Amino acid sequence: MRSTILSLGAAALMLGASAQATTFTFSGDPFAGSTAPTTPGRQVVGGEPFIEFSAPADVFSFEGSFFAFVADIGFANGTIGSIPAAGTNVAVLRTFDDDNNAATAFGAGNAANLLAEQITTPGAGLFVYFNSGLNLPRLVYSTNLSDNTADLKILARMTNLSGQSGELANFSAANFQFLTAVPEPATWATMILGLGLVGAAARRRNIARA
C-alpha cells in the first residue's frame, strides 16, 4: 500500500512504496501558519494539496491531538436532508447547490452552512463536498460542524474526480480512519523510566515490611 503523509503544520509530503491503494495521513495543526483561530468570524483557509483519490480503495487517515475529536466515526453520505442531525462528524455531502441557482458558485462555506443547519451535535468534524467552481470534490475540516461561523481548513482537492460529482456516492466510512498518535522515542523512554521508578519503590516497600 502506498502511504502519503500530509503534515499540515510543516506542509511536508512523504511518499512510501507504491501499490494499488493509498493512505493519505494528516497530522499536526490544520491551521498552522494561519491566524484563522484568532480572527473573528468564519475563516476559510485554502492552500490544500492536490491529490488523486480512489473511493473504492484509498483512505484518509487522521492522527494527533488536533484530530482526536472522534472516538467512533459518525459517518453519513447523502443529500443534506438525509444527513443525520445527531452524531454525524464525517459527512459526504451530495447536495451541490444551496440557492437553486447554478450560476452561483457552491464553495466550502456554502456546504458548511447547509451542514450547520442540519447537524445539531456540536463538535469538530470533516466533510467532503463538490465545489461547483472548481468542478471537483474537496475534503474539509471544520472546527464545529453545527456552527455556521466555524473556521474551515481545506485539507485536499481530488483532481482526478474533476467533473465526476457522482463519484461521491462511492465514499464510505471505510475511507476515513482515526489513529492515536504514536509516542515519540523520548516519550517512550520517559514512560519506561517512570515505570521503573514505580517498580523500584514498590520493591523497597516490600523489603521494609519483611
C-alpha positions in Angstrom: 0.0 0.0 0.0 1.3 3.4 -0.9 1.3 5.9 2.0 1.2 9.7 1.8 1.7 11.8 4.9 0.4 15.3 4.7 1.9 17.1 7.6 -0.3 20.1 7.9 1.9 22.1 10.2 5.1 21.7 8.1 3.3 21.1 4.8 5.5 18.1 4.2 4.7 15.4 1.7 6.2 11.9 2.0 5.6 9.0 -0.3 6.0 5.4 0.6 6.1 2.2 -1.6 3.7 2.2 -4.4 0.8 -0.2 -4.7 -2.9 -0.1 -5.6 -4.3 1.6 -2.5 -3.1 4.9 -1.0 -3.4 6.1 2.6 -3.3 9.9 2.9 -2.3 10.7 6.5 -3.0 14.1 8.1 -1.2 15.2 11.3 -0.4 18.4 13.0 -2.4 21.6 13.4 -4.7 22.2 10.4 -4.4 25.9 10.9 -0.7 26.1 11.4 0.7 29.4 9.9 -2.8 30.9 9.8 -4.5 33.5 12.0 -7.9 31.8 11.5 -8.4 30.6 15.1 -7.8 34.1 16.4 -9.6 36.1 13.7 -13.3 36.9 14.5 -15.9 35.3 12.2 -15.5 32.3 9.8 -12.2 31.9 8.1 -11.8 29.5 5.1 -8.1 28.5 4.8 -7.0 27.0 1.5 -3.6 26.1 0.2 -4.5 22.4 0.1 -2.6 19.7 -1.7 -3.9 18.4 -5.0 -4.3 14.6 -4.8 -5.8 11.7 -6.7 -8.2 9.7 -4.6 -10.0 6.4 -5.3 -13.0 5.9 -3.1 -13.1 2.1 -3.7 -9.6 1.7 -2.2 -8.0 4.8 -0.7 -8.1 6.1 2.9 -7.9 9.4 4.6 -6.1 8.8 7.9 -6.0 11.4 10.8 -3.7 11.3 13.8 -2.6 13.5 16.6 -4.4 15.7 19.1 -5.9 18.0 16.6 -7.9 15.2 15.0 -8.7 13.4 18.3 -12.3 14.5 18.2 -13.6 11.2 17.0 -13.9 8.1 19.2 -16.3 6.5 16.7 -16.8 7.8 13.2 -20.4 9.1 12.8 -20.4 8.8 9.0 -23.1 9.9 6.6 -23.3 10.1 2.9 -26.2 11.7 1.1 -28.1 14.8 0.2 -28.4 17.4 3.0 -31.9 16.2 4.1 -30.6 12.7 4.7 -27.6 13.6 6.9 -28.5 12.6 10.5 -28.8 15.6 12.7 -27.2 13.9 15.7 -23.9 12.1 15.9 -22.6 13.0 12.4 -18.9 14.0 12.5 -17.9 12.8 9.0 -20.2 13.8 6.1 -20.0 13.3 2.4 -22.5 15.9 1.1 -24.3 15.1 -2.2 -26.1 18.3 -2.4 -24.4 20.5 -4.9 -26.3 23.8 -4.7 -27.7 25.8 -1.9 -29.7 28.5 -3.7 -31.2 26.8 -6.7 -29.0 28.9 -8.9 -26.4 27.0 -10.9 -24.8 30.3 -11.9 -23.6 30.9 -8.4 -20.6 29.0 -7.1 -21.0 26.4 -4.4 -18.0 26.5 -2.2 -16.8 25.2 1.2 -18.6 27.9 3.1 -21.9 27.1 1.4 -21.6 23.4 2.0 -20.7 24.1 5.7 -23.7 26.3 6.1 -26.0 23.6 4.9 -24.4 21.1 7.2 -24.7 23.5 10.2 -28.4 23.9 9.5 -28.8 20.1 9.5 -26.4 18.9 12.2 -27.3 19.5 15.8 -24.4 17.8 17.6 -21.7 20.3 18.3 -18.1 19.5 17.6 -15.3 19.4 15.1 -15.6 17.2 12.0 -14.9 16.6 8.4 -16.8 16.8 5.2 -16.4 16.1 1.5 -18.3 18.3 -0.9 -18.3 19.1 -4.7 -17.1 22.6 -5.5 -19.0 23.8 -8.5 -16.5 26.5 -9.4 -13.5 24.1 -9.4 -15.7 21.2 -10.7 -14.2 18.7 -8.2 -14.6 17.4 -4.7 -12.6 18.7 -1.7 -12.0 17.4 1.8 -12.6 20.0 4.6 -12.0 20.2 8.3 -14.5 22.2 10.4 -13.9 23.3 14.0 -17.7 22.8 14.6 -20.0 21.2 12.0 -23.1 22.5 13.8 -21.9 26.2 13.7 -22.2 28.4 10.6 -19.4 30.6 11.8 -16.9 27.8 12.4 -13.4 28.0 10.8 -12.7 25.7 7.9 -9.5 24.3 6.5 -9.4 22.7 3.1 -7.4 19.6 3.5 -7.3 18.3 -0.1 -8.8 18.6 -3.5 -9.3 15.5 -5.6 -8.2 16.4 -9.1 -8.8 13.0 -10.7 -12.5 13.4 -9.9 -13.0 16.6 -11.8 -16.4 16.6 -13.4 -17.4 13.5 -11.6 -19.8 14.6 -8.8 -21.5 11.1 -8.9 -18.3 9.6 -7.5 -19.2 11.0 -4.1 -21.8 8.2 -3.8 -18.9 5.7 -3.6 -17.4 7.2 -0.4 -18.0 5.2 2.8 -16.8 5.1 6.4 -14.0 2.8 5.3 -12.4 5.8 3.6 -11.8 7.5 6.9 -9.5 6.4 9.7 -8.6 8.0 13.1 -5.4 7.0 14.8 -4.0 7.6 18.2 -0.7 9.4 17.9 2.4 7.1 18.5 4.6 8.5 21.3 8.0 9.9 20.3 11.0 7.8 21.3 11.8 10.3 24.1 8.3 9.9 25.4 8.6 6.1 25.4 11.9 6.5 27.4 10.3 8.7 29.9 7.4 6.3 30.4 9.7 3.3 30.8 11.9 5.2 33.3 8.7 6.2 35.2 7.5 2.6 35.3 11.0 1.5 36.5 10.9 4.0 39.4 7.4 2.9 40.4 8.6 -0.7 40.4 11.7 0.1 42.5 9.6 2.0 45.0 7.2 -1.0 45.3 10.2 -3.3 45.9 11.5 -1.1 48.7 8.2 -1.1 50.4 8.0 -4.9 50.3 11.5 -5.2 51.8 10.6 -2.7 54.5 7.6 -4.8 55.5 9.7 -8.1 55.6 
